[in-house]
Every structure is written in structure tokens, then in C-alpha cells.
Amino acid sequence: MRHKRSGYKLKRDAGSRNSLLKGLVTSVIEQERIITTVPKAKAAKPLVEKMITLAKRDTLHARRQAAAFLETPAAVKKLFDKLGTRFGQRPGGYTRVVKLGWRKGDGAEQAMLELVGSELVKRAAERAKRREERLNQLRQGQHGEGEAPEE
């Protein structure tokens, strides 16, 4: 019986498990969504939430705690610069786990661990990119009217 034994073992020893979870949390912060197995996603979710709570505090001590856990300085920078301000007014629930079905190779159940609101950020970025492309085409079209057509 596992009474009062919290957390997920993930069939790994302590060092491998900590390494795996640090990598997953770093990837979620950098890319805002990852696809992994359901137990790994459920194990990483509270750690991601804890990192975002640190980012909301934005003190030197919180930055050092996050830097000690996360694997890349870029993840720490994004965590405090973008995510801390984005989730500043939200009291919790920064992530969601969405089940995706079964993996073809070994039949493991897949899940997507993503930050709440990341779909809106990605959609806005895509809109901005399309708008830039349209403006560039218009500019090229205006500059191209004075020149002779190429044949």
C-alpha cells in the first residue's frame, strides 16, 4: 500500500526522475506546450505551476530558485519576463492536460501539457505574421507598378 506516498515514480530512480521532470518543465516554459505520456504530464504539472508562482513573485530569491531548477537561462528569462506578467492576475490553474489518445508504437496514452491561454498567444502571433506578409505584398505591388513587367 502507498499510504502517504505522494508523487509519481515513473519507473525511474530518483536522479533520472528529477532529470526527466526538469526537462519537461523547461520545455513547457520554453515552448508553452509539449506532448508526452499522461503520467509524465500529471507529474510535471504541479512543478510548472510552482515555477509560474515563483515568476509572479519576481524577487531575486525567486529567480535563483527557478534558475536552480530550470535547465536553460532562456527558460528563466521567459518565465519571469513573459509568463509572470501574463499570469499575474490569475490565482492558479496555469496549465492544462489534454488527453490525445494512444501512441501507435507502444500503445501509451498521450497527453498534451500546455499553458492556459497559449492558444490565444499563438493565434495572435499567426495573425500578426499574416498581416506583415500582406503589408509586404502591398509594398512590393506598389513598387512593382513603375517597373516594366518581366517576361
Backbone hydrogen bonds in HBPLUS format (Angstrom, degrees):
<---DONOR---> <-ACCEPTOR-->    atom                        ^
c    i                          cat <-CA-CA->   ^        H-A-AA   ^      H-
h    n   atom  resd res      DA  || num        DHA   H-A  angle D-A-AA Bond
n    s   type  num  typ     dist DA aas  dist angle  dist       angle   num
A0005-ARG N   A0002-ARG O   3.29 MM   3  5.31 145.6  2.41 131.3 122.7     1
A0012-ARG N   A0009-LYS O   3.33 MM   3  6.19 148.0  2.44 124.3 127.7     2
A0017-ARG N   A0013-ASP O   2.96 MM   4  6.07 162.0  1.99 160.3 166.2     3
A0018-ASN N   A0014-ALA O   2.95 MM   4  6.11 163.7  1.98 150.6 154.7     4
A0019-SER N   A0015-GLY O   3.02 MM   4  6.15 158.6  2.06 146.4 152.6     5
A0020-LEU N   A0016-SER O   2.91 MM   4  6.07 161.6  1.95 148.8 153.7     6
A0021-LEU N   A0017-ARG O   2.97 MM   4  6.18 166.1  1.99 153.6 156.9     7
A0022-LYS N   A0018-ASN O   2.94 MM   4  6.07 156.7  2.00 147.1 153.6     8
A0023-GLY N   A0019-SER O   3.01 MM   4  6.22 158.4  2.05 148.2 154.0     9
A0024-LEU N   A0020-LEU O   2.95 MM   4  6.23 156.9  2.00 149.8 156.4    10
A0025-VAL N   A0021-LEU O   2.92 MM   4  6.07 167.2  1.94 151.1 154.4    11
A0026-THR N   A0022-LYS O   2.95 MM   4  6.06 161.2  1.99 147.0 152.6    12
A0027-SER N   A0023-GLY O   2.97 MM   4  6.12 156.7  2.02 145.2 151.6    13
A0028-VAL N   A0024-LEU O   2.93 MM   4  6.21 156.8  1.99 151.0 157.1    14
A0029-ILE N   A0025-VAL O   3.06 MM   4  6.28 160.1  2.10 149.4 154.4    15
A0030-GLU N   A0026-THR O   2.98 MM   4  6.18 157.2  2.03 148.3 154.7    16
A0031-GLN N   A0027-SER O   2.82 MM   4  5.78 171.4  1.83 154.9 157.9    17
A0032-GLU N   A0028-VAL O   2.71 MM   4  4.74 136.1  1.90 129.0 138.2    18
A0115-LEU N   A0032-GLU O   3.06 MM  83  5.57 158.1  2.11 154.4 153.8    19
A0034-ILE N   A0113-LEU O   2.95 MM  79  5.44 153.3  2.02 143.9 151.9    20
A0113-LEU N   A0034-ILE O   2.91 MM  79  5.44 149.4  2.00 153.6 162.2    21
A0036-THR N   A0111-ALA O   2.90 MM  75  5.54 162.7  1.93 165.8 169.3    22
A0111-ALA N   A0036-THR O   2.67 MM  75  5.54 155.9  1.72 170.4 169.2    23
A0041-ALA N   A0037-THR O   2.98 MM   4  6.20 158.2  2.03 154.2 161.1    24
A0038-VAL N   A0109-GLU O   3.15 MM  71  6.08 145.1  2.28 150.6 151.2    25
A0042-LYS N   A0038-VAL O   2.91 MM   4  6.12 161.4  1.94 156.8 161.7    26
A0043-ALA N   A0039-PRO O   2.93 MM   4  6.06 142.1  2.08 139.4 149.6    27
A0044-ALA N   A0040-LYS O   2.94 MM   4  6.10 148.1  2.04 145.8 153.8    28
A0045-LYS N   A0041-ALA O   3.02 MM   4  6.02 140.7  2.17 145.4 154.6    29
A0047-LEU N   A0044-ALA O   3.10 MM   3  5.33 122.3  2.45 103.9 118.8    30
A0048-VAL N   A0044-ALA O   3.02 MM   4  6.31 155.5  2.08 159.7 167.1    31
A0049-GLU N   A0045-LYS O   3.07 MM   4  6.31 163.0  2.10 154.0 158.8    32
A0050-LYS N   A0046-PRO O   2.98 MM   4  6.13 147.4  2.09 137.2 145.9    33
A0051-MET N   A0047-LEU O   3.02 MM   4  6.30 151.7  2.11 145.1 152.0    34
A0052-ILE N   A0048-VAL O   3.03 MM   4  6.35 156.4  2.09 151.7 157.7    35
A0053-THR N   A0049-GLU O   2.98 MM   4  6.22 150.5  2.07 143.6 151.9    36
A0054-LEU N   A0050-LYS O   3.00 MM   4  6.30 148.5  2.10 142.9 151.2    37
A0055-ALA N   A0051-MET O   2.98 MM   4  6.30 150.8  2.07 142.5 150.7    38
A0056-LYS N   A0052-ILE O   3.01 MM   4  6.32 139.2  2.18 142.6 152.9    39
A0057-ARG N   A0054-LEU O   3.06 MM   3  5.33 132.8  2.29 101.8 114.3    40
A0058-ASP N   A0054-LEU O   3.25 MM   4  6.63 157.8  2.30 152.3 157.5    41
A0063-ARG N   A0059-THR O   2.97 MM   4  6.25 157.4  2.02 151.0 157.2    42
A0064-ARG N   A0060-LEU O   2.97 MM   4  6.25 155.2  2.04 148.5 155.0    43
A0065-GLN N   A0061-HIS O   2.96 MM   4  6.21 152.6  2.03 146.2 153.9    44
A0066-ALA N   A0062-ALA O   2.97 MM   4  6.18 160.4  2.01 149.8 154.7    45
A0067-ALA N   A0063-ARG O   2.87 MM   4  6.03 157.1  1.92 146.1 153.1    46
A0068-ALA N   A0064-ARG O   2.97 MM   4  6.08 140.8  2.12 139.8 149.3    47
A0069-PHE N   A0066-ALA O   3.09 MM   3  5.21 132.6  2.33  97.6 110.3    48
A0070-LEU N   A0066-ALA O   2.81 MM   4  5.92 177.9  1.81 168.3 168.0    49
A0076-VAL N   A0072-THR O   3.41 MM   4  6.82 153.8  2.49 143.5 150.0    50
A0077-LYS N   A0073-PRO O   2.95 MM   4  6.20 160.4  1.99 150.8 156.1    51
A0078-LYS N   A0074-ALA O   2.95 MM   4  6.15 165.3  1.97 149.5 153.1    52
A0079-LEU N   A0075-ALA O   2.89 MM   4  5.93 156.6  1.94 143.9 151.2    53
A0080-PHE N   A0076-VAL O   3.10 MM   4  6.32 164.1  2.13 152.1 154.1    54
A0081-ASP N   A0077-LYS O   2.85 MM   4  5.85 159.4  1.90 151.7 158.7    55
A0082-LYS N   A0078-LYS O   2.92 MM   4  5.36 154.5  1.99 133.7 142.1    56
A0083-LEU N   A0078-LYS O   3.19 MM   5  6.59 162.1  2.22 154.2 159.5    57
A0084-GLY N   A0079-LEU O   2.89 MM   5  6.08 136.0  2.09 152.3 165.6    58
A0086-ARG N   A0082-LYS O   2.97 MM   4  6.09 151.7  2.05 146.3 155.4    59
A0087-PHE N   A0083-LEU O   2.98 MM   4  6.06 158.3  2.03 152.2 155.0    60
A0088-GLY N   A0085-THR O   3.37 MM   3  4.90 166.4  2.39  97.9 100.2    61
A0090-ARG N   A0087-PHE O   3.20 MM   3  5.19 145.5  2.32 101.2 111.3    62
A0116-VAL N   A0094-TYR O   2.76 MM  22  5.46 170.1  1.77 142.2 144.9    63
A0096-ARG N   A0114-GLU O   2.87 MM  18  5.56 149.1  1.96 158.3 167.2    64
A0114-GLU N   A0096-ARG O   3.02 MM  18  5.56 165.5  2.04 159.6 163.4    65
A0098-VAL N   A0112-MET O   2.89 MM  14  5.08 163.8  1.92 144.1 148.7    66
A0112-MET N   A0098-VAL O   2.69 MM  14  5.08 159.6  1.73 146.1 152.5    67
A0100-LEU N   A0110-GLN O   2.89 MM  10  5.32 173.3  1.89 132.3 134.6    68
A0110-GLN N   A0101-GLY O   2.68 MM   9  5.55 166.4  1.70 172.5 177.5    69
A0103-ARG N   A0108-ALA O   2.71 MM   5  5.23 162.4  1.74 149.0 154.9    70
A0107-GLY N   A0103-ARG O   2.94 MM   4  4.81 134.4  2.15 131.7 141.2    71
A0118-SER N   A0115-LEU O   3.16 MM   3  5.58 159.4  2.21 131.6 131.1    72
A0120-LEU N   A0117-GLY O   3.16 MM   3  5.33 129.0  2.43  99.0 111.4    73
A0121-VAL N   A0117-GLY O   3.25 MM   4  6.61 153.5  2.32 146.1 153.1    74
A0122-LYS N   A0118-SER O   2.92 MM   4  6.11 165.2  1.94 151.7 155.3    75
A0123-ARG N   A0119-GLU O   2.98 MM   4  6.01 155.7  2.04 137.8 145.0    76
A0124-ALA N   A0120-LEU O   2.94 MM   4  6.10 157.4  1.99 144.4 150.3    77
A0125-ALA N   A0121-VAL O   2.97 MM   4  6.20 153.2  2.04 146.1 153.7    78
A0126-GLU N   A0122-LYS O   2.92 MM   4  6.19 155.0  1.98 148.8 155.5    79
A0127-ARG N   A0123-ARG O   2.93 MM   4  6.19 157.3  1.98 148.3 154.7    80
A0128-ALA N   A0124-ALA O   2.96 MM   4  6.17 159.9  2.00 147.5 152.6    81
A0129-LYS N   A0125-ALA O   2.96 MM   4  6.17 153.6  2.03 144.8 152.2    82
A0130-ARG N   A0126-GLU O   2.93 MM   4  6.21 161.5  1.97 152.4 156.7    83
A0131-ARG N   A0127-ARG O   2.91 MM   4  6.12 155.3  1.97 149.2 156.6    84
A0132-GLU N   A0128-ALA O   2.96 MM   4  6.19 156.6  2.01 147.1 152.8    85
A0133-GLU N   A0129-LYS O   2.99 MM   4  6.29 156.4  2.05 148.1 154.5    86
A0134-ARG N   A0130-ARG O   2.95 MM   4  6.23 158.8  1.99 149.3 154.6    87
A0135-LEU N   A0131-ARG O   2.96 MM   4  6.23 160.9  2.00 150.4 155.6    88
A0136-ASN N   A0132-GLU O   2.89 MM   4  6.12 158.7  1.93 150.7 156.6    89
A0137-GLN N   A0133-GLU O   2.94 MM   4  6.19 153.7  2.01 147.6 154.8    90
A0138-LEU N   A0134-ARG O   2.91 MM   4  6.20 155.8  1.97 149.5 156.2    91
A0139-ARG N   A0135-LEU O   2.90 MM   4  6.16 160.7  1.94 151.0 156.2    92
A0140-GLN N   A0136-ASN O   2.93 MM   4  6.10 160.7  1.96 147.2 152.6    93
A0141-GLY N   A0137-GLN O   2.82 MM   4  5.96 148.4  1.92 142.5 152.2    94
A0142-GLN N   A0138-LEU O   2.93 MM   4  6.19 151.0  2.01 148.9 155.7    95
A0143-HIS N   A0139-ARG O   2.99 MM   4  6.23 159.6  2.03 149.5 155.0    96
A0144-GLY N   A0140-GLN O   2.86 MM   4  5.84 137.0  2.05 138.3 150.1    97
